[in-house]
Every structure is written in C-alpha cells, then in structure tokens.
Amino acid sequence: MKTALVLGVDGQDGSYLAELLLGKGYQVVGWVPEAFPISLHNLQNVQGRITLAAGDLALQDNLYACLEEHRPDEIYNLAAPSAPYASWDATVLVGDIAGLGVARLLEAMRLIVPAARFYQASSSELFGDPVEVPQSETTPFRPRNPYGIAKLYAHWMTVRYRERYNLFCASGILYNHESPRRGLDFVTRKISHFAARIKLGLEYELHLGNLDAQRDWGFAGDYVEAMWMMLNRDIAEDFVVGTGITHSVREFCQLAFACLDLDYQDYVIMDPHLFRPIETQQLVANPRKAKVELGWEPRISFEELVQQMVKADLQALSASQACGTDFSIST
C-alpha cells in the first residue's frame, strides 16, 4: 500500500485528490495548516479514512518531522493562498508560503524521502501577460501578481531539484478548475451560490465585475486525475492542464441562471468597483502534451460543470432553509 501526503487536503483539489487516491488503495495523510483556521467540510466523504497532520510550510523542522513520521511515497503540494489578486494584500505571506514553502518542502524531501515522488501545483498565473495564445509548456512565463511570482519561484525550484538531485519532481500548470467545493470568494461559486439564493427569494441581485473576462474553466475532479498521472509514469515532467476553450463570466451567468429558469440580465449588475485593477489577459491552455503523453482528457463539459455547481448550491441552501438556518456571502 502506497502512502500519499496531500498538503492542502482541506481545499477543493485536496479533497477530490484524497478521494481519488483512496479509491486506488492508497493510505492518505492529509496535511492542513496549523497557523490558519480551516474547514473540514470538503472532507466529509473521507472522514475517518485519512490521517490528518497539522503543519507549517514556514517551519523547516516541522516539514522534516512530518516526512520522517509518515514516510510518503508520493507528495502532492496543493497548499498555498489561492486568490491571485488578493495576494497584493499579503505579498510577504504569499511569497513565504507559496514560494519559499516549496523550497523548504523539496529540501525536506531530498533529505528524508529522496525516493518519493513530488507534485507541485503550478498555475496558469505563471503566464500572466502571455506572449502567445494558447499557452504550452514552452511559453515564456510573465506573472503579473505576487501569487504568480511566488508560484514561478516554486515552479523553477521544482525543476531545479529534479535536475540537480535527480528527484522525481513534476509540476502541473493548471488552468482554472471549479466545482461545488470551490470557495465562496471565487467568481464561479459566487455566481452559482447567488443564482440559487435568488431562486429561493433570499437575494434579489448580484454585483459582479467584468462580465466579458474570459477563462479556461474545467472541473477540479478531472484535474486531480492529471496530477496522479504525472506521478505514475516513468519520467518526471511538467504539463499544462486545461480544456483549451475559454468562456466568459457572462456565459457562466447565463448558464447558471438558466438552470433555474431565470434570466441573468434581470439580476446581474456589472459593477465598475469590482473590476480588477490588472485584468488577466487571455489565458487559455494548449493541453496537447497532457493528452498525448498522459492520456488525459477533461470529462466534464463547461455546461455540465455550471449545472453541477448550481444544483449543489440550490440543494444546500434549500436544506439550510428547511432547518431554519442560512449561509451567505456579501456581494
């Protein structure tokens, strides 16, 4: 039985990955940050089936101890502050955790479990203001925010540890991927959540920023399969993972509200105050390498993803209404 250490197991990707690994017979150790409050809501399906370990990517000795105790065969680093534009409000913290934290983790792996296989969650934010569309593994990196810059440091450290120490280290350059487990502070979940609330009469309008912003959106459950595939092949390499198709925020709204027999134009207000100060340029994946060499393909379509998120929010909100409770987010 293999042991996998999943850092950030409480997040969207971490929870789907834990379920995937358990289904493949792994023993899963889920790492969660001890310095920040977390919710274990996403882990309801694996409760009692994984081992939880608390730690801190800012503390080298903490990482040594974790790897010494659990001796993982595979390490998946999904732990990092994940809101690119919010990273301007915490540049030092983001750099320390998303950047230097990966260097600390790689060094711990080198010294404690050098035979382990390591996955680093890179991001399309590495490309930032891309020089070409779509982007592939050979596209130059041009990050535009502290999150992307920290991720770039982590990405290159992963590459260099692979080359210098002959460790099995792979990076997945993942494009936007969503699910009903996406945080309420992300635009996709904000849309699905508010569409459901409006349907139930709990809200009457939704304020959003640029409705014409384009994203390459896929389903998180599909993307964690690509992570596992990267670590279960003969050679460690880096892969771009995405759908290769972009959709606008407006399209997401249109589909989300249509799921509930509503017209988004009656409820959605484009608010200039919510526009990003530096809007991401057209980030769209060229996933050819992942398709050819990993055999990976996204299985859930954009339309199915939106419907899945809206239905999940409607069900959760209806249940909370029936219990006389409510949960909401600000516009």
HELIX and SHEET records of a PDB file:
HELIX    1   1 GLN A   12  GLY A   23  1                                  12    
HELIX    2   2 HIS A   41  VAL A   46  5                                   6    
HELIX    3   3 GLN A   60  HIS A   70  1                                  11    
HELIX    4   4 TYR A   85  ASP A   89  5                                   5    
HELIX    5   5 THR A   91  VAL A   94  1                                   4    
HELIX    6   6 GLY A   95  LEU A  100  3                                   6    
HELIX    7   7 GLY A  101  ILE A  112  1                                  12    
HELIX    8   8 SER A  124  LEU A  126  5                                   3    
HELIX    9   9 PRO A  146  TYR A  165  1                                  20    
HELIX   10  10 VAL A  187  LYS A  199  1                                  13    
HELIX   11  11 ALA A  220  LEU A  231  1                                  12    
HELIX   12  12 VAL A  249  ALA A  258  1                                  10    
HELIX   13  13 TYR A  264  ASP A  266  5                                   3    
HELIX   14  14 PRO A  272  LEU A  274  5                                   3    
HELIX   15  15 ARG A  288  LYS A  289  1                                   2    
HELIX   16  16 ALA A  290  LEU A  294  3                                   5    
HELIX   17  17 PHE A  302  ALA A  322  1                                  21    
SHEET    1   A 7 THR A  51  GLY A  55  0                                        
SHEET    2   A 7 GLN A  27  PRO A  33  1                                        
SHEET    3   A 7 THR A   3  LEU A   7  1                                        
SHEET    4   A 7 GLU A  74  ASN A  77  1                                        
SHEET    5   A 7 ARG A 117  SER A 123  1                                        
SHEET    6   A 7 PHE A 168  LEU A 174  1                                        
SHEET    7   A 7 PHE A 239  VAL A 241  1                                        
SHEET    1   B 2 HIS A 177  GLU A 178  0                                        
SHEET    2   B 2 GLY A 218  PHE A 219  1                                        
SHEET    1   C 2 LEU A 206  LEU A 208  0                                        
SHEET    2   C 2 VAL A 268  MET A 270  1                                        
SHEET    1   D 2 GLN A 214  ARG A 215  0                                        
SHEET    2   D 2 HIS A 247  SER A 248 -1                                        
END                                                                             
